[in-house]
Amino acid sequence: MTQPVTLGGRPTMPPPGVPSEELLIARFRGHARRLFWSALVLIAVFGATAYFYDNLPAPFEDWMLLSAAGGLVLLLVVVPYTVWYSRSVTVTTRRVIVRHGVGAQSRREMSHARGYTIGVRRGVLQRMWGTGTISLSNGVDAPLRLANVPNVTLVHETLADQIEVSQILAHRDAQSGSDTASF
């Protein structure tokens, strides 16, 4: 029987035929630069509210100012932050999981073992911020699009490595299964 490959006493590959456990590699959200305008609106609303409080013309009252400021903050700051926060990408040793949705969550997965092509697109602003858009396509399902991925080159390399490792393990397990069947 072959022994598992170890690194510092910790197994890095399971023995043939033994399923590998699913480990978390990365969990991230889209780049937070999308919240830049929300931050500017928040600063401007607080500045304008502080300036005009107790300093409004005759027909207006302070409660009107505060309710307008609250509505603007809710609409232009809280809603974009909630939408940004509700979208996440998880990369494990077996698959890529994309979740999004505030009320009802939607979830899409793509398995490394099935293999897929990785496309990276980086616009001028995305290159300045170190982000990019990654498209994962296995040729059967609709492409999985990961927009504004931070550290896009690192994520691309990690996904390529995971595809390779998963396919090596699947091939090794298939070979060990056919070897034991022939005896």
Stockholm file with secondary structure:
# STOCKHOLM 1.0

chainA/1-183         MTQPVTLGGRPTMPPPGVPSEELLIARFRGHARRLFWSALVLIAVFGATAYFYDNLPAPFEDWMLLSAAGGLVLLLVVVPYTVWYSRSVTVTTRRVIVRHGVGAQSRREMSHARGYTIGVRRGVLQRMWGTGTISLSNGVDAPLRLANVPNVTLVHETLADQIEVSQILAHRDAQSGSDTASF
#=GR chainA/1-183 SS CCCCEEETTEEEECCTTSCCCCCEEEEECSCGGGGHHHHHHHHHHHHHHHHHTTCCCTTCCHHHHHHHHHHHHIIIIIHHHHHHHTCEEEEESSEEEEEECSSSCEEEEEETTTCCEEEEECCHHHHHHTEEEEEEECSSSCCEEEEEEETHHHHHHHHHHHHHHHHHHHHHHHHHHHHHHHC
#=GC SS_cons         CCCCEEETTEEEECCTTSCCCCCEEEEECSCGGGGHHHHHHHHHHHHHHHHHTTCCCTTCCHHHHHHHHHHHHIIIIIHHHHHHHTCEEEEESSEEEEEECSSSCEEEEEETTTCCEEEEECCHHHHHHTEEEEEEECSSSCCEEEEEEETHHHHHHHHHHHHHHHHHHHHHHHHHHHHHHHC
//
